């Protein structure tokens, strides 16, 4: 495993494999404190080099000059489904980094991983308008921390490889 191995680079940002020093930064984003983040993400540092496969992978997001600005997680199955999430730290929001991140991740999902369809979801603590309840047995520790004592909902957004390619033309 090569910590910090570059996965994809865009005009202003890059996504790379996690390093040990990414864990405190992820915890600072409000994901249950450093101990909780270590439990959830420490095993990610040991995953094999390369883009995410069907089991998924968590990746760091940084500017091209190396400033850490967030993280993403996604997985993709060749000719099957891909899915993921995105997090941009507060000081870097509203500057187009999230848009560039989504483009990079879609490029990896469809071109490098060969996914046929991408499903993205976001949870109701992100103030969604259409909701699908996530069953209790599917909730993560993060879901429970962000919406304590209540149900968690998600919205599923679908994009097929064909539709994505037509948008690229």
Helices and strands as residue ranges (DSSP letters): E 6-9, E 13-17, H 22-28, H 33-41, G 42-46, E 57-63, E 68-76, E 81-88, G 90-92, H 97-107, I 108-112, E 117-123, G 124-126, E 132-133, G 136-138, H 141-146, E 153-160, H 161-168
